[in-house]
Amino acid sequence: MSIIAQHGEVFIILACLFGFFMAWGVGANDVANAMGTSVGSKAITIKQAIIIAVIFEFLGAWLAGGEVTATIRGGIVDPVLLQANPQLLVYGMLSALLAAAIWLLIASAKGWPVSTTHSIVGAIVGFGAVGLGMEAVAWDRVGTIASSWVVSPLLSGTIAFVLFKSVQHLIFEARDPFAAAKRTVPFYIFLVGFIVSMVTLTKGLTHVGLNFTFGQSLLLSVLLGMGIMGIGIVMENRVKGEHRPDDQFGYDNVERVFGVLMIFTACAMAFAHGSNDVANAVGPLAAVISVVRSDGVIDASALVPWWVLVLGGGGIVAGLVTYGHKVIATVGTGITELTPSRGFAATLAAATTVVLASGTGLPISTTHTLVGAVLGVGLARGMTALNMRVIGTIVMSWLITLPAGAGLAIMFFFLFKSIFGG
C-alpha cells in the first residue's frame, strides 16, 4: 500500500490546518499592509479598516481567488521530477505551509511587514533544493523574484513621489486649496477606480473564467472609474469648508476631501489583495488535496475546491482581526507621518505598480511595493520626514524572509519524511 493511500486523510487534515495557519499569517501581515496607509492617515479607524477588510478580502478571496494553482504547474519546483515519489511533493507543500506560517507569525508579532509571497517561495525553494536536489529548483524564476525586491519598491516609490508632488502643486500651492481640492480630487478618484479595476481585472478575475483581453479590461476599467468618480463627487459635495483659526490655509478641509478618496482605496485594495494573495495559502493546500485524491498522480492543473478558497478567506480575516494591528501601526505610522493626501499617493502608487507588474509578468510583493510607496511619499517631504531606524528594521526583515522560510521548510520536510517514510 502506498504512503499516499495509507496516510491520505492525515495529509489532507494537516494541509487544511497548515493552510488556515498560513492564511491567518497573510491576514495578520499582508492585509495589514493594504490597510496601513488608510489607518495611518486617519482616513478610517482600525475598527472600520477591519470591517472593510473582512468584507472585501473575503469577497476577493472567494470570488476571484483562483481555480488553478500555479504552484502545482511547476513554477518553482519541477513536478515531473516527483512523479515516482508523489509523497515528497506532499511533504514539501506541508513543510512550505508550516514554515511560511511560522515565519509570518514571528514577523507579525514583531510588527515587521514582510512578504507572504516570498515566505512561501523561500519555503518551497528550501525543500526543493535540499529534499529533491538543486536541479529541481527553477533558479531563473527565483532570481527574477529576488530582483523584484529592488524593482517594486523603487517603482512604487517613484510613482508615489510624483503623485504627491502633483497634489502639492495642484492643490496645496493653489490660491484656494479647498476649492482646488474640490476640482482636482474627482480626477484622482477616477484614477483610483481605473487603476484598481485594472488590478482586479488583469490579476484577480482570470481564474473564475472571466478572461478579459487587455483592451476589454481597459474599457471596463474606464467605465468603472467614471462610475466611482460619480459616487465620489456626491460624497465630496457633502464635505463643507470649516474655518479654524489655527488652519490659516484651509489644509484641514483639503485632507477631509482626501479622506473621502481613502475609503475607496481601502475597499479596492482589500478586494484586489484578497483575490491575489489567498493563493499563497491555498496553492500548496490544493496541491496536497490533488495528489491525495488522485492516489499519487501529480496533475499539472488541479482545480481548487470552492471550500478551500473559503478556508483561505476565513483564515485571512481571522489573522487581520486578531493580530493585524501591529503591522498596521508600522506601515501607517512608523515609517513617516501620513495624512489622507499622502496615504492616497502611496496606495495609488502601490496599485499602479501591481498593474504594471501584471502586464510584464514580474512576480512582486504587495508588501515591498506599498512600503516603497510610503517611502516615496516621505521623501517628497525630505529625508527628515523618514524614520530611518524603522526602515532599517523592515529591510533587515525582508532580507531574512527567504532564508528563514527555506531553513524551516527543510527541517519540517525531513521531519515529515522520518514520520511517514520516504
C-alpha positions in Angstrom: 0.0 0.0 0.0 1.5 3.4 -1.0 2.2 6.1 1.6 -0.4 8.4 -0.1 -3.1 5.8 0.2 -2.2 4.8 3.7 -2.0 8.4 5.2 -4.1 10.3 2.7 -6.7 11.6 5.2 -4.0 12.6 7.7 -2.2 14.6 4.9 -5.5 16.4 4.0 -6.3 17.3 7.6 -2.7 18.6 8.2 -2.9 20.6 4.9 -6.1 22.2 6.0 -4.7 23.1 9.4 -1.4 24.5 8.0 -3.3 26.2 5.1 -5.6 28.0 7.6 -2.5 28.9 9.7 -0.8 30.3 6.6 -3.9 32.3 5.6 -4.0 33.6 9.2 -0.4 34.9 8.7 -1.4 36.5 5.4 -4.2 38.3 7.2 -2.0 39.3 10.1 0.8 40.6 8.0 -0.1 41.3 4.4 -3.7 42.6 4.8 -2.4 45.0 7.5 -0.1 46.5 4.8 -3.0 47.1 2.5 -4.9 48.8 5.3 -1.9 50.6 6.9 -2.0 53.7 4.8 -5.7 54.3 5.3 -5.5 53.8 9.1 -2.2 55.7 9.4 -3.6 58.7 7.6 -6.6 58.7 10.0 -9.0 58.5 7.0 -10.6 55.5 8.6 -10.3 53.9 12.1 -8.8 50.5 12.9 -12.3 49.2 13.5 -13.5 50.5 10.1 -10.4 49.0 8.4 -11.1 45.6 9.9 -14.8 45.7 8.8 -13.8 46.8 5.2 -11.1 44.1 5.1 -13.3 41.4 6.5 -15.9 42.1 3.7 -13.7 42.8 0.7 -10.7 40.5 1.5 -13.2 37.6 1.9 -15.1 38.5 -1.3 -11.8 38.9 -3.2 -10.5 35.5 -1.9 -13.8 33.7 -2.5 -15.0 35.2 -5.8 -11.6 35.7 -7.5 -9.2 33.6 -5.6 -8.3 31.2 -8.4 -9.3 27.8 -9.7 -5.9 26.7 -10.9 -2.8 26.8 -8.7 0.5 27.9 -10.3 2.4 26.1 -7.5 1.5 22.6 -8.9 2.1 23.7 -12.5 5.8 23.8 -11.7 6.6 27.5 -11.1 9.4 26.9 -8.6 9.8 23.1 -8.3 9.5 20.9 -11.3 6.6 18.4 -10.6 7.9 16.0 -13.3 10.8 15.0 -11.0 8.3 13.9 -8.4 6.1 11.6 -10.4 7.8 8.5 -9.0 7.6 9.8 -5.4 4.5 11.9 -5.1 4.6 11.7 -1.3 7.7 14.0 -1.5 5.5 16.8 -3.0 3.0 16.3 -0.2 5.8 16.6 2.5 7.2 19.6 0.7 4.0 21.5 0.4 3.1 20.7 4.0 6.6 21.9 5.1 6.3 25.1 3.0 2.9 26.0 4.5 4.0 25.4 8.1 7.4 27.1 7.6 5.9 30.2 6.0 3.1 30.4 8.5 5.6 30.3 11.5 7.8 33.0 9.9 4.7 35.2 9.4 3.7 34.6 13.0 7.1 35.8 14.2 7.2 38.8 11.8 3.6 39.9 12.7 4.5 39.7 16.4 7.4 42.0 15.8 5.3 44.3 13.6 7.6 43.6 10.6 5.8 44.0 7.2 7.3 41.0 5.3 6.3 39.4 2.0 3.9 36.4 2.3 4.8 35.6 -1.3 8.5 35.4 -0.6 7.9 33.5 2.6 6.2 30.7 0.7 8.6 30.9 -2.2 11.6 30.6 0.2 10.0 27.6 1.8 9.4 25.8 -1.5 12.9 26.6 -2.7 14.3 25.2 0.6 12.5 21.8 0.4 13.2 21.6 -3.4 16.9 22.3 -3.2 17.7 20.1 -0.2 15.0 17.5 -0.4 15.0 16.9 -4.2 18.3 18.3 -5.4 19.5 21.7 -6.7 18.4 20.9 -10.3 14.7 20.6 -9.2 14.5 24.4 -8.5 13.9 26.9 -11.3 16.7 29.2 -10.3 16.0 31.8 -13.0 12.5 32.2 -11.5 14.0 32.7 -8.1 16.4 35.2 -9.5 13.6 37.2 -11.0 11.7 37.2 -7.7 14.8 38.4 -5.9 15.2 41.3 -8.4 11.7 42.4 -7.7 12.8 43.2 -4.1 14.6 46.2 -5.6 12.4 47.0 -8.6 9.0 47.1 -7.0 9.8 49.5 -4.1 11.8 51.7 -6.4 9.0 51.9 -9.0 6.2 52.4 -6.4 8.3 54.9 -4.5 8.9 56.9 -7.7 5.2 56.9 -8.6 4.2 58.0 -5.1 6.8 60.8 -5.1 5.5 62.1 -8.4 1.8 61.8 -7.3 2.3 63.6 -4.1 4.3 66.3 -5.8 1.3 66.8 -8.2 -1.0 67.0 -5.2 1.3 69.7 -3.6 1.5 71.7 -6.9 -2.2 71.4 -8.0 -3.9 71.7 -4.6 -1.7 72.8 -1.6 0.1 75.6 -3.6 -3.2 76.9 -5.1 -4.6 80.3 -4.0 -7.7 78.5 -2.5 -6.6 74.9 -1.7 -10.1 73.8 -0.7 -11.6 74.9 -4.0 -8.7 73.3 -5.9 -9.2 70.0 -4.0 -12.9 70.0 -4.9 -11.9 70.5 -8.6 -9.0 68.1 -8.7 -9.9 65.2 -6.4 -12.7 63.8 -8.7 -9.9 63.2 -11.3 -7.8 61.3 -8.6 -11.0 59.3 -7.7 -11.3 58.3 -11.3 -7.6 57.3 -11.3 -8.1 55.1 -8.2 -11.2 53.5 -9.7 -9.4 52.9 -13.0 -6.1 51.6 -11.6 -7.7 49.3 -9.0 -10.2 48.0 -11.6 -7.2 47.1 -13.8 -5.5 45.3 -10.8 -8.7 43.2 -10.3 -9.5 42.5 -13.9 -5.9 41.7 -15.0 -4.7 39.9 -11.8 -7.8 38.8 -9.9 -10.6 37.5 -12.2 -8.7 35.4 -14.7 -9.2 32.3 -12.5 -13.0 32.5 -12.3 -13.5 32.1 -16.1 -13.5 35.9 -16.8 -10.6 36.1 -19.2 -10.8 39.6 -20.5 -8.3 40.8 -23.1 -6.2 43.8 -22.2 -8.4 46.1 -24.3 -11.6 44.8 -22.7 -10.1 45.3 -19.2 -9.1 48.8 -20.2 -12.6 49.8 -21.4 -14.3 48.2 -18.4 -11.8 50.0 -16.1 -12.6 53.4 -17.7 -16.3 52.8 -17.2 -15.9 51.6 -13.6 -13.6 54.6 -12.9 -16.2 57.0 -14.2 -18.9 55.3 -12.1 -16.7 55.5 -9.0 -15.9 59.1 -9.8 -19.6 59.9 -9.8 -20.1 58.4 -6.4 -17.0 60.2 -5.1 -18.3 63.6 -6.4 -21.6 63.0 -4.5 -19.7 62.2 -1.3 -17.3 65.0 -1.8 -20.1 67.6 -2.1 -21.1 66.8 1.4 -17.7 68.0 2.7 -18.3 71.6 3.7 -15.4 74.0 4.4 -14.9 74.8 8.1 -12.8 77.8 9.1 -10.5 77.2 12.1 -8.2 79.9 13.5 -5.2 77.6 13.6 -5.7 76.5 10.0 -4.9 79.6 8.0 -4.8 78.0 4.5 -7.7 75.6 4.9 -5.5 72.4 4.7 -7.7 70.5 7.1 -10.6 70.9 4.7 -8.4 69.6 1.9 -7.5 66.5 3.9 -11.2 65.9 4.7 -11.8 65.8 0.9 -9.0 63.3 0.5 -10.5 61.3 3.4 -13.4 60.5 1.1 -11.0 59.2 -1.5 -9.2 56.9 1.0 -12.4 55.0 1.7 -12.4 53.9 -2.0 -8.8 53.0 -2.0 -9.2 50.9 1.2 -12.1 48.9 -0.2 -10.5 48.3 -3.6 -7.0 47.4 -2.2 -8.6 44.8 0.1 -10.6 43.1 -2.7 -7.6 43.1 -5.1 -5.3 41.8 -2.3 -7.7 39.0 -1.2 -8.1 37.8 -4.8 -4.3 37.8 -5.4 -2.7 36.7 -2.2 -5.1 34.0 -1.0 -3.1 31.8 -3.5 -0.1 31.9 -1.1 -2.1 29.9 1.4 -4.4 27.7 -0.8 -1.9 26.9 -3.6 0.2 24.4 -1.6 -3.0 23.2 0.1 -4.7 22.5 -3.2 -1.5 20.6 -4.4 -1.8 18.2 -1.4 -5.5 17.6 -1.9 -5.0 17.0 -5.6 -2.2 14.4 -5.1 -4.1 12.6 -2.3 -7.4 12.4 -4.2 -5.7 11.2 -7.4 -3.8 8.4 -5.5 -0.5 10.0 -6.1 -0.9 11.3 -9.7 0.6 14.8 -9.9 -1.8 16.8 -12.1 -0.3 19.9 -13.7 -3.6 21.9 -13.5 -5.5 20.8 -10.4 -8.8 22.6 -9.6 -9.1 24.2 -6.2 -12.3 23.1 -4.4 -14.6 26.1 -3.5 -14.3 25.3 0.2 -10.5 25.7 0.1 -11.0 29.3 -1.0 -13.5 29.8 1.8 -11.0 28.3 4.2 -8.3 30.7 2.9 -10.6 33.7 3.1 -11.7 32.8 6.6 -8.1 32.5 7.7 -7.1 35.8 6.2 -10.0 37.5 8.1 -9.1 35.8 11.4 -5.4 36.9 11.1 -6.3 40.5 10.5 -8.9 40.7 13.3 -6.6 39.0 15.9 -3.1 40.3 15.1 -3.2 42.8 12.2 -2.9 45.9 14.3 0.8 45.6 14.9 1.8 45.7 11.2 -0.8 48.4 10.5 1.0 50.6 13.1 4.4 50.0 11.4 3.2 50.8 7.9 0.7 53.5 8.9 2.7 55.5 11.4 6.2 54.0 11.8 7.8 55.0 8.5 6.6 58.5 8.1 3.7 60.7 9.2 0.7 60.1 6.9 -2.3 62.3 6.1 -5.1 61.3 3.8 -3.4 63.1 0.8 -0.1 61.3 1.4 -1.9 58.0 2.1 -3.7 58.3 -1.2 -0.5 58.9 -3.1 1.1 55.8 -1.5 -1.9 53.5 -2.1 -2.4 54.5 -5.7 1.3 54.2 -6.4 1.3 50.7 -5.0 -1.8 49.7 -7.0 -0.2 51.1 -10.2 3.0 49.1 -9.7 0.9 45.9 -9.3 -0.8 46.6 -12.6 2.5 47.3 -14.4 4.0 44.1 -12.9 0.9 42.1 -14.0 1.4 43.3 -17.6 5.1 42.3 -17.6 4.7 39.1 -15.6 7.1 40.2 -12.8 6.3 38.4 -9.6 6.3 41.2 -7.0 5.3 41.6 -3.4 2.5 43.9 -2.3 4.3 44.5 0.9 7.5 45.7 -0.7 5.5 47.8 -3.2 3.4 49.5 -0.5 6.4 50.2 1.8 8.3 51.6 -1.2 5.4 53.9 -1.9 5.2 55.1 1.7 8.9 55.9 1.5 8.4 57.8 -1.7 5.7 60.0 -0.1 8.1 60.6 2.9 10.9 61.5 0.6 8.7 64.1 -1.2 8.8 65.9 2.1 12.5 65.5 2.7 14.8 62.9 4.3 14.0 64.2 7.8 10.4 63.0 7.4 11.5 59.4 7.3 12.2 57.2 10.4 15.4 55.5 9.3 15.5 53.1 12.3 12.1 51.6 11.3 13.2 51.5 7.6 16.4 49.6 8.6 14.4 47.0 10.6 12.0 46.5 7.7 14.8 46.0 5.1 16.5 43.5 7.5 13.3 41.5 7.9 12.9 41.4 4.1 16.5 40.0 3.7 16.0 37.2 6.1 12.5 36.1 4.8 13.7 33.8 2.1 16.4 32.0 4.2 14.1 31.8 7.2 11.3 30.2 5.2 13.8 27.9 3.5 15.5 26.8 6.7 12.2 26.0 8.5 10.9 24.1 5.5 14.0 21.9 5.2 13.7 21.0 8.9 9.9 20.1 8.6 10.5 18.3 5.2 12.9 15.8 6.8 10.6 15.6 9.9 7.6 14.5 7.8 9.9 12.1 5.8 11.0 10.4 9.0 7.4 10.2 10.4 5.6 8.9 7.3 8.5 7.3 5.4 10.3 8.4 2.2 
